[in-house]
Amino acid sequence: MVDNNIKIMEGAGPFYFEGSRVGIIMIHGGGGGTCADLKPLAEDLHKKGGYTISVPLLPGFGTTPKDLKNINIEEWKSALNKELGMLMEKCDKIFVGGHSMGGVLTLILAANKNLDGIFTISAPIGVRKFLFHLVPFFQLFVKYHSVNSEQFKIDTNGKWMGYNKIPLNIAIKIKKLMKEMKKSLSNVNAPALLFQGCL
């Protein structure tokens, strides 16, 4: 759900493809990207499988970096619960999938709701980089981190749409989500397909 009074970046907004009574909610990541990141996959699933696809824009994304800075994780979870409720009225089976932070949110949702299946793409379960854990200290001096949005656009054939800087506190929010996810993993009963790379 997106507040109609908020100006969304062109091409970054939520989208919905009406299809069968099998619904899929897809959740974008937290690195400053938007629904546009998932559009090629969503279009492919809709075209080839005929599924109903919903890709909501999480609060704080697709507008301004300041909006993202001021959002808390409960607002993301609340927005996804509303999206799930709406799709449940139209579909008999519900699947949820997410990329990166969206995968973490997928697992949290699956721990609290009865879903027919889930998938995650590169969902983080921990961070090895030492500097990540120093973000609470760094954000006292630096509020935003630059994002190489031009490189992202090249890597995605011009399909990436997002911020050119992200608030440093997004790392703290993702860390909180990962902690919640780890605690609730034992409650996930839905069949799961996990795509994970290795660096």
DRENDO-1510 file (C-alpha; in Angstrom, 1 decimal, always signed):
<recs>
REC; n; res; u; v; w
REC; 1; MET; +0.0; +0.0; +0.0 .
REC; 2; VAL; +1.3; +3.4; -0.9 .
REC; 3; ASP; -0.1; +6.8; +0.3 .
REC; 4; ASN; -1.6; +8.5; -2.7 .
REC; 5; ASN; -0.3; +11.9; -1.4 .
REC; 6; ILE; +3.4; +10.7; -1.6 .
REC; 7; LYS; +5.2; +11.5; -4.9 .
REC; 8; ILE; +6.8; +8.3; -6.2 .
REC; 9; MET; +9.8; +8.2; -8.6 .
REC; 10; GLU; +8.7; +7.4; -12.1 .
REC; 11; GLY; +9.0; +3.7; -12.8 .
REC; 12; ALA; +9.6; +2.9; -9.1 .
REC; 13; GLY; +6.0; +2.3; -8.0 .
REC; 14; PRO; +4.1; -0.8; -7.1 .
REC; 15; PHE; +2.4; -3.0; -9.7 .
REC; 16; TYR; -0.2; -5.7; -9.9 .
REC; 17; PHE; -0.9; -8.3; -12.6 .
REC; 18; GLU; -4.3; -9.9; -12.4 .
REC; 19; GLY; -4.2; -13.6; -13.1 .
REC; 20; SER; -5.3; -17.0; -11.7 .
REC; 21; ARG; -6.4; -17.7; -8.1 .
REC; 22; VAL; -2.7; -18.5; -7.3 .
REC; 23; GLY; -1.2; -15.3; -6.0 .
REC; 24; ILE; +2.4; -14.3; -5.5 .
REC; 25; ILE; +3.6; -11.3; -3.5 .
REC; 26; MET; +7.2; -10.2; -4.4 .
REC; 27; ILE; +9.2; -8.0; -2.0 .
REC; 28; HIS; +12.0; -5.8; -3.2 .
REC; 29; GLY; +15.3; -5.3; -1.3 .
REC; 30; GLY; +16.5; -2.6; +1.0 .
REC; 31; GLY; +19.6; -1.2; -0.9 .
REC; 32; GLY; +17.7; +1.8; -2.2 .
REC; 33; GLY; +16.0; -0.1; -5.0 .
REC; 34; THR; +12.3; -0.4; -5.7 .
REC; 35; CYS; +9.7; -2.6; -7.3 .
REC; 36; ALA; +11.4; -2.1; -10.7 .
REC; 37; ASP; +14.1; -4.5; -9.5 .
REC; 38; LEU; +11.5; -7.4; -9.6 .
REC; 39; LYS; +9.5; -6.4; -12.7 .
REC; 40; PRO; +11.2; -8.7; -15.2 .
REC; 41; LEU; +10.7; -11.7; -12.9 .
REC; 42; ALA; +7.2; -10.7; -12.1 .
REC; 43; GLU; +6.3; -10.3; -15.8 .
REC; 44; ASP; +7.8; -13.7; -16.6 .
REC; 45; LEU; +5.9; -15.5; -13.8 .
REC; 46; HIS; +2.7; -13.8; -14.9 .
REC; 47; LYS; +3.2; -14.5; -18.6 .
REC; 48; LYS; +4.3; -18.1; -18.3 .
REC; 49; GLY; +2.3; -19.2; -15.2 .
REC; 50; GLY; -0.7; -17.0; -15.4 .
REC; 51; TYR; -0.3; -16.1; -11.7 .
REC; 52; THR; -1.7; -13.1; -10.0 .
REC; 53; ILE; +1.3; -11.0; -9.0 .
REC; 54; SER; +1.5; -8.2; -6.5 .
REC; 55; VAL; +4.7; -6.2; -6.0 .
REC; 56; PRO; +4.2; -3.6; -3.3 .
REC; 57; LEU; +6.4; -0.6; -2.7 .
REC; 58; LEU; +7.7; -0.7; +0.9 .
REC; 59; PRO; +7.2; +2.5; +2.8 .
REC; 60; GLY; +10.2; +4.8; +2.5 .
REC; 61; PHE; +11.3; +3.6; -0.9 .
REC; 62; GLY; +10.8; +5.2; -4.3 .
REC; 63; THR; +10.3; +8.6; -2.9 .
REC; 64; THR; +13.2; +10.3; -1.1 .
REC; 65; PRO; +16.2; +9.0; +0.9 .
REC; 66; LYS; +14.9; +11.1; +3.8 .
REC; 67; ASP; +11.6; +9.1; +3.8 .
REC; 68; LEU; +13.6; +5.9; +4.1 .
REC; 69; LYS; +15.7; +7.3; +7.0 .
REC; 70; ASN; +12.5; +8.0; +9.0 .
REC; 71; ILE; +10.8; +4.7; +8.4 .
REC; 72; ASN; +10.8; +1.9; +11.0 .
REC; 73; ILE; +10.6; -1.9; +10.3 .
REC; 74; GLU; +7.1; -2.2; +11.8 .
REC; 75; GLU; +5.8; +0.0; +9.0 .
REC; 76; TRP; +7.3; -2.5; +6.4 .
REC; 77; LYS; +5.7; -5.5; +8.2 .
REC; 78; SER; +2.4; -3.7; +8.5 .
REC; 79; ALA; +2.3; -2.8; +4.8 .
REC; 80; LEU; +3.1; -6.5; +3.9 .
REC; 81; ASN; +0.4; -7.8; +6.2 .
REC; 82; LYS; -2.2; -5.5; +4.5 .
REC; 83; GLU; -1.0; -6.6; +1.0 .
REC; 84; LEU; -1.3; -10.2; +2.1 .
REC; 85; GLY; -4.8; -9.6; +3.4 .
REC; 86; MET; -5.9; -8.1; +0.1 .
REC; 87; LEU; -4.4; -10.9; -2.0 .
REC; 88; MET; -6.1; -13.5; +0.3 .
REC; 89; GLU; -9.5; -12.1; -0.7 .
REC; 90; LYS; -8.7; -12.8; -4.4 .
REC; 91; CYS; -6.6; -16.0; -4.3 .
REC; 92; ASP; -6.9; -19.5; -3.0 .
REC; 93; LYS; -3.2; -20.1; -2.7 .
REC; 94; ILE; -0.6; -17.5; -1.7 .
REC; 95; PHE; +3.2; -17.6; -2.3 .
REC; 96; VAL; +5.6; -14.9; -1.1 .
REC; 97; GLY; +9.1; -14.2; -2.4 .
REC; 98; GLY; +11.7; -11.5; -1.8 .
REC; 99; HIS; +15.1; -10.3; -2.8 .
REC; 100; SER; +17.8; -9.4; -0.3 .
REC; 101; MET; +16.1; -7.6; +2.6 .
REC; 102; GLY; +12.8; -8.6; +0.9 .
REC; 103; GLY; +13.8; -12.2; +1.5 .
REC; 104; VAL; +14.3; -11.6; +5.2 .
REC; 105; LEU; +10.8; -10.0; +5.3 .
REC; 106; THR; +9.5; -13.0; +3.5 .
REC; 107; LEU; +10.8; -15.4; +6.1 .
REC; 108; ILE; +9.4; -13.2; +8.9 .
REC; 109; LEU; +6.0; -13.2; +7.2 .
REC; 110; ALA; +6.1; -17.0; +6.7 .
REC; 111; ALA; +6.9; -17.5; +10.4 .
REC; 112; ASN; +3.7; -15.6; +11.3 .
REC; 113; LYS; +1.2; -16.5; +8.5 .
REC; 114; ASN; +0.1; -19.7; +6.8 .
REC; 115; LEU; +1.5; -19.5; +3.3 .
REC; 116; ASP; +1.5; -22.1; +0.5 .
REC; 117; GLY; +5.2; -21.5; -0.3 .
REC; 118; ILE; +8.0; -19.0; -0.2 .
REC; 119; PHE; +11.2; -18.2; -2.1 .
REC; 120; THR; +14.1; -16.0; -1.3 .
REC; 121; ILE; +16.8; -14.5; -3.5 .
REC; 122; SER; +20.1; -13.6; -1.7 .
REC; 123; ALA; +18.4; -13.1; +1.7 .
REC; 124; PRO; +21.1; -12.2; +4.2 .
REC; 125; ILE; +21.4; -14.3; +7.4 .
REC; 126; GLY; +24.4; -12.4; +8.8 .
REC; 127; VAL; +27.0; -9.9; +7.8 .
REC; 128; ARG; +30.7; -10.6; +8.1 .
REC; 129; LYS; +32.0; -7.1; +7.3 .
REC; 130; PHE; +33.3; -5.6; +10.5 .
REC; 131; LEU; +32.4; -2.0; +9.4 .
REC; 132; PHE; +28.7; -3.0; +9.2 .
REC; 133; HIS; +28.6; -3.4; +13.0 .
REC; 134; LEU; +30.1; +0.1; +13.4 .
REC; 135; VAL; +27.2; +1.8; +11.6 .
REC; 136; PRO; +25.6; +3.0; +14.9 .
REC; 137; PHE; +28.9; +4.9; +15.5 .
REC; 138; PHE; +29.4; +6.1; +11.9 .
REC; 139; GLN; +25.9; +7.5; +11.6 .
REC; 140; LEU; +26.7; +10.1; +14.3 .
REC; 141; PHE; +28.9; +11.7; +11.7 .
REC; 142; VAL; +27.6; +10.5; +8.3 .
REC; 143; LYS; +23.9; +10.2; +7.6 .
REC; 144; TYR; +23.9; +8.8; +4.0 .
REC; 145; HIS; +26.0; +6.5; +1.9 .
REC; 146; SER; +26.3; +6.9; -1.8 .
REC; 147; VAL; +24.9; +4.2; -4.1 .
REC; 148; ASN; +26.4; +3.6; -7.5 .
REC; 149; SER; +23.1; +3.9; -9.2 .
REC; 150; GLU; +24.6; +4.3; -12.7 .
REC; 151; GLN; +26.5; +1.0; -12.3 .
REC; 152; PHE; +23.2; -0.7; -11.1 .
REC; 153; LYS; +21.5; +0.6; -14.3 .
REC; 154; ILE; +24.2; -0.8; -16.5 .
REC; 155; ASP; +24.1; -4.2; -14.6 .
REC; 156; THR; +20.3; -4.4; -15.1 .
REC; 157; ASN; +20.1; -3.1; -18.7 .
REC; 158; GLY; +18.6; +0.2; -17.5 .
REC; 159; LYS; +15.9; -1.5; -15.4 .
REC; 160; TRP; +17.2; -0.4; -11.9 .
REC; 161; MET; +15.3; +2.4; -10.3 .
REC; 162; GLY; +16.2; +3.7; -6.9 .
REC; 163; TYR; +18.1; +6.2; -4.7 .
REC; 164; ASN; +21.6; +7.5; -5.5 .
REC; 165; LYS; +22.2; +7.6; -1.7 .
REC; 166; ILE; +20.7; +5.6; +1.2 .
REC; 167; PRO; +20.6; +6.5; +4.9 .
REC; 168; LEU; +23.2; +4.7; +6.9 .
REC; 169; ASN; +20.5; +3.6; +9.4 .
REC; 170; ILE; +19.1; +1.2; +6.9 .
REC; 171; ALA; +21.9; -1.1; +8.0 .
REC; 172; ILE; +20.6; -1.0; +11.6 .
REC; 173; LYS; +17.1; -1.8; +10.4 .
REC; 174; ILE; +18.3; -4.7; +8.3 .
REC; 175; LYS; +20.3; -6.0; +11.3 .
REC; 176; LYS; +17.1; -5.9; +13.4 .
REC; 177; LEU; +15.2; -7.8; +10.8 .
REC; 178; MET; +17.9; -10.4; +10.5 .
REC; 179; LYS; +17.8; -10.9; +14.3 .
REC; 180; GLU; +14.0; -11.3; +14.2 .
REC; 181; MET; +14.2; -13.6; +11.3 .
REC; 182; LYS; +16.7; -15.9; +13.0 .
REC; 183; LYS; +14.5; -16.2; +16.1 .
REC; 184; SER; +11.4; -17.0; +14.1 .
REC; 185; LEU; +12.9; -19.5; +11.5 .
REC; 186; SER; +11.7; -22.5; +13.4 .
REC; 187; ASN; +8.1; -21.3; +12.9 .
REC; 188; VAL; +8.3; -21.4; +9.1 .
REC; 189; ASN; +6.3; -24.3; +7.9 .
REC; 190; ALA; +5.8; -23.3; +4.2 .
REC; 191; PRO; +7.7; -25.1; +1.5 .
REC; 192; ALA; +10.7; -22.9; +0.7 .
REC; 193; LEU; +13.0; -22.4; -2.3 .
REC; 194; LEU; +16.2; -20.4; -1.4 .
REC; 195; PHE; +18.5; -18.9; -4.0 .
REC; 196; GLN; +21.8; -18.0; -2.4 .
REC; 197; GLY; +25.1; -16.9; -4.0 .
REC; 198; CYS; +28.5; -17.3; -2.6 .
REC; 199; LEU; +31.3; -14.7; -2.6 .
</recs>
